[in-house]
Amino acid sequence: MEEIKKEEIDKSKEAVKEGAKGLWESIKSFMNELLDFRDDTDQEATIEAIKNDIPFKGATAWILIFAVFIASIGLNVSSTAVVIGAMLISPLMGPILGIGMSLAINDIDTLKSSFVNLLVMVFLSVATAYLYFLLSPLTELTPELEARTQPNILDVLVAIFGGLALIVARTKKGTIASVIFGVAIATALMPPLCTAGYGLAVGNINFFLGAMYLFIINTTFIALSTFLVLKVLGFTMIRYVNSKKRKRIAQLATFFGLVAMVPAVWTFLNVLEQSRFNRDVNDYIKNEIDVNDKLWFQKEKINKEEKQFVLFFNGKVPEATVSDLENELKEYEKLKDYKLIVNANESRSADDISKSLTRAFSDLDEKNSIISGLHKEIKDLKSQISNLNSTIEKTDKSNIPFSVIARDAKIRFNDLKEIRFSKVLATKDFIKVDTIPEAKVVWNSKLKESYIKKKQAELHKWLQNEMKLDTLYLKK
């Protein structure tokens, strides 16, 4: 009985193993079918298409010139859309793919032609951009221009994956222009050349070298990607009748391939190292300096030759803070070997405070002067109003000093809101016309009617007495 159970268990385990093996084989087959593009490659059409794009003459030259002008205008006004438009029509890709392909298939003639055409294209592009920026009235450094002067690790990665996507697209049967155009946008060969022309036009050699460095990075990795993909696809190498020539060509192709790979690897590592260094510098300033509200940080200066990290501050920096900054610097991998130098400009801080106080006092004096002027104007207006009231009262035949009476009425009857006085023409027999003095008052609306009636009678009596009138109509 036990032997039967053991046999069943062994069969079950074997079935599980077979099932797992079958699943793995299915996944492996699916992934191969999904990612393997060797069967979808057309060697002859690919080589012919790349060779056709290498020559640089006639219409191609004019297309390049126009593309450079468009890209330069886009960089000049910092318009990404215009720059993309220029990259779409740029013919720079042809010779670069030609270099990678010729190294992969030992085609020395195509290699020479690609190099010559690429150099001519680069020269014409930089010269055209130089003339544009030399004649353009707009010479300010825009973000689009500045972005092409300092390559970083992302530029290298874009060039690598862009080159891979482009050559895979080129080797596929049929036309997939959208992928090629997308790669043209991503690798951005045209803007660095225009930026190099800008650097020459404004006399900034660092901009020129930085932009050309970015162009070389893109060119190298696109060519290298082409070389590697064609090797993986097993493109047939050119065989020469002369065995010595074939051997010499193969050696030359191998040499050029190694020459292309060595600086490419060096460039990648160098840019990667620079990106890590910049990251540590930014993190150090953000995490150790910006968080301290007592520090008035201005800028940093790095001397890589002497390994000095100089920080500039306004105001006094305590020794304890300097010690903390030195200790914290050692926590950053790319900065731990650097010597920290703190430059605290106390005199500048005192000068700034003094200037600020001077400006504040000056503003205060100006405000006091304005206030004094307003006080004088108010005083003059009061005097004018008083004079006008006196003039009105003098011209009044009744000779009633209304302004004085109105002021006294407000003092005696605090609930008064408004008082008016006028003389009304009236007649009873429609023959004789009399002039009747009339006063109208407004009381506080919150008062009770009985209280208002009482105060109205008191005010009427008081007004008649003060104005020396026999008859006075008082209305509310």
Phi, psi and omega in degrees: 000314180295324179295324179294316179297316180298321180294322178294320179296317180297320178295322179295317179297319181295322179294321179296317179299316180296321179294317179296319179297318179295321178296316179298317179296324179293316179296317180298318180294319180296316181294321177297317180293326182287317190256343182281119182246014182292324182286345182259021185255138177243097186299309185298315181294324180295311181298317181295319181295319180293317180297324180293335181271355184283313185304142183233095179196162176060237184299323181300319180297316180292322177300317180297316180300314180295321179297321179296317178299315181297314180297320180296319177296316179299318178292325183294323181255008178057048179252109181296322182298318180293319179298318179297320178300320179294320182293330181293329182259001182288133180266022185288339185295326187307301182298328181292315176296326178298321178297312181297318181294315183296326176292325183286329185247012177064035181262091186291327179295316178295325178298314179298313181299320181295316180298314182298312182294323178295316180297319179296317179299316180297314180299313182295321181295311181295319180296318179295315179296322178300313179297319180298308183289335177290324182267342183289137177286345180263109182238011180291148178282116181263162178303324180296322178289314184297328181295341182260012183253348182225088180297145175229184186297330179294324177297321178295315181296320178298318180296319181296304184288329175295316178296319178297314180297320183294314184288326175296320177296322181293325184279346182287145177292138181092189184244129174227069185299329184298322178293318180297317179295320178299318178292323178301321178291315186293314185286334171052065179281327185288311183303320178299322179293321177294322178294324176298318176297323177297316179301319178293320184294323181266001178075025179254099184292332180293321177296318180298311182293319179297318180292318178294326177298317178296319178296318179296321177301309181299314182298313183298314185283333173293315178296319180294319178298319177300314180302311185292317181295317180293327176292317178297321180285351177070040178300138184293130179278147180291132179250130181261148180298316179283117182297323179295318179295320179299318180294318181294320179295318179298319178295319179295318179297318178297318180298312180295325177297317178293320179299322179288326183283322184299306178295332179295314178296317179298318179297316180300312181295322181294314180293322177298317179296318179295321179295320178294321179296313179298323179297316180295321179298312181296319180294321180297314180295319183290316188272334186250335185249309184297332181285345180267105183291346181277350181262132179256081186281137181251302182194171175237155177221130185243127176249100184288331181294315180264002180053057178241135178243102187259130177246134181251127180233153167260135183092172184282138176247114182301151180300324180297322178292321178298318179297318178297318179296322179295317180293320181291332179297329182288347180280350182257123190306314186275354183243355187295337179269000182271148176268127181274128177238120181258120180251097181259112184268086182291323182296322179296322179297315179297319179297317180297319179296317180298317179295321179295318178296319179299316179296321180295315179297320180297317178296321180295316178299319180296319179294319178298320179297319179295317180297317178299318178298320179295320177301317180296319179296319179297318179298316179296320179295320177299318180296319179296319179296318179298318179295319178297319178298319180295319180296319180297317182292326179291325180283344179284123184294332179290342176059037180267120179284078189296320182299321179291316181296318180298318179297316180293325180296321179294325180291316183284322182242088187295336183278001177290135177254330182200146176220134179234149178223134179207170177243125186250135175278131182216155177214145178253324181260004179061022176236306179269133181248129178247155174256117185248125175288138183222138178236143178230133184233157174234125181259167175300125185294344182279349183284153176285153184296322180296321180291318180298319180299320179294313182291328179298319180293319179295318180294321180299314180295319182292320181294318179299321181289317183289323181273353179057052181245139175284323183233133177209122176268127179244121182240158176233000000 
